[in-house]
Amino acid sequence: MTEPFWETKTLSEMSRDEWESLCDGCGLCCLIRFEDEDTGAVTPTRVHCKLFDTHACTCIDYANRREQVPDCIKLTPWNIEALKWMPLSCGYRRVHEGRGLAAWHPLVSGDPESVHAAGVSIRGQTVSELSLAEPEDALAFEAPEWIPERGR
């Protein structure tokens, strides 16, 4: 039996389909965050991007997201190290750090709902940025401490 691709390839060696399949569908990367310019501290919120589908935990226009949301960060094998705000549970981060995928990851479990059943996703826990009068209003929806550090 062959080993799974995420255990034998580096992130940069993966095909586009393999790369995309590392996304566990948690939605944590779609949360609005604020970075303090002086300290670099990142404050996550419970406010999601306007393109986030709260039930499916996916982007409703993934292929064109950067045209609609210019500051959307495209995750690549070369920038993952710099994105310290990525949750510890993120499949991309876990593979990059050599920790493998969690048992609840859909590639391991075979079930795309396992991430939600494990309580790792933000399904049903956020509000849309479209519901806010001003972007700074998102700070009123500061996320609980567990969001950026979730280590499952």
URGIFEN-V542551 format. One record per residue. N is the residue number from 1. RES is the residue in one small letter. OMEGA is omega in degrees with one decimal (999 if undefined). Layout:
# URGIFEN-V542551
<<N | RES | OMEGA> <N | RES | OMEGA>>
This chain:
# URGIFEN-V542551
<<1 | m | -178.9> <2 | t | 178.8> <3 | e | 178.6> <4 | p | -176.1> <5 | f | -177.8> <6 | w | 176.5> <7 | e | -176.6> <8 | t | -177.9> <9 | k | 169.5> <10 | t | 178.7> <11 | l | -178.0> <12 | s | 178.2> <13 | e | -175.7> <14 | m | 173.4> <15 | s | 178.8> <16 | r | 179.7> <17 | d | 177.9> <18 | e | 179.8> <19 | w | -177.8> <20 | e | -178.0> <21 | s | 176.9> <22 | l | 177.0> <23 | c | -178.0> <24 | d | 178.5> <25 | g | -179.2> <26 | c | -179.8> <27 | g | -176.7> <28 | l | -179.5> <29 | c | -179.9> <30 | c | 177.3> <31 | l | 176.1> <32 | i | 179.2> <33 | r | 175.6> <34 | f | 178.9> <35 | e | 176.5> <36 | d | -176.8> <37 | e | -177.9> <38 | d | -174.6> <39 | t | -175.9> <40 | g | 179.0> <41 | a | -179.2> <42 | v | 178.1> <43 | t | 176.8> <44 | p | 176.6> <45 | t | 173.4> <46 | r | -179.3> <47 | v | -179.4> <48 | h | 177.0> <49 | c | -178.9> <50 | k | -179.2> <51 | l | -175.9> <52 | f | 174.3> <53 | d | -172.5> <54 | t | 178.9> <55 | h | -178.1> <56 | a | -175.9> <57 | c | 177.3> <58 | t | 175.5> <59 | c | -178.6> <60 | i | 177.5> <61 | d | -174.2> <62 | y | -176.6> <63 | a | -176.3> <64 | n | -172.6> <65 | r | -176.2> <66 | r | 174.9> <67 | e | -178.7> <68 | q | -179.6> <69 | v | -174.1> <70 | p | -179.6> <71 | d | 173.7> <72 | c | -177.6> <73 | i | 175.8> <74 | k | -179.6> <75 | l | 178.3> <76 | t | 176.0> <77 | p | -174.6> <78 | w | 179.5> <79 | n | -175.2> <80 | i | -179.8> <81 | e | -176.9> <82 | a | -175.9> <83 | l | -175.8> <84 | k | -179.9> <85 | w | 178.5> <86 | m | -177.4> <87 | p | 178.6> <88 | l | -178.9> <89 | s | -175.7> <90 | c | 179.9> <91 | g | 178.8> <92 | y | -179.7> <93 | r | -179.0> <94 | r | 180.0> <95 | v | 178.5> <96 | h | -178.4> <97 | e | 178.1> <98 | g | -177.9> <99 | r | -178.7> <100 | g | -179.6> <101 | l | 178.8> <102 | a | -179.4> <103 | a | -179.3> <104 | w | -179.8> <105 | h | -178.6> <106 | p | 177.3> <107 | l | -179.9> <108 | v | -175.8> <109 | s | -175.2> <110 | g | -176.9> <111 | d | -179.8> <112 | p | 178.2> <113 | e | -175.0> <114 | s | 178.1> <115 | v | 179.2> <116 | h | 178.9> <117 | a | 179.9> <118 | a | 179.2> <119 | g | -177.4> <120 | v | -176.5> <121 | s | 178.0> <122 | i | 179.8> <123 | r | 176.4> <124 | g | -175.3> <125 | q | -172.2> <126 | t | 172.5> <127 | v | -178.8> <128 | s | 175.0> <129 | e | 179.0> <130 | l | 179.7> <131 | s | -177.3> <132 | l | 177.4> <133 | a | -178.8> <134 | e | 179.4> <135 | p | -178.6> <136 | e | 177.8> <137 | d | 179.7> <138 | a | 179.8> <139 | l | 176.4> <140 | a | -179.8> <141 | f | -179.4> <142 | e | -176.8> <143 | a | 173.1> <144 | p | -176.8> <145 | e | -174.3> <146 | w | -171.8> <147 | i | -176.9> <148 | p | -175.3> <149 | e | -176.3> <150 | r | -172.8> <151 | g | -176.7> <152 | r | 999>>
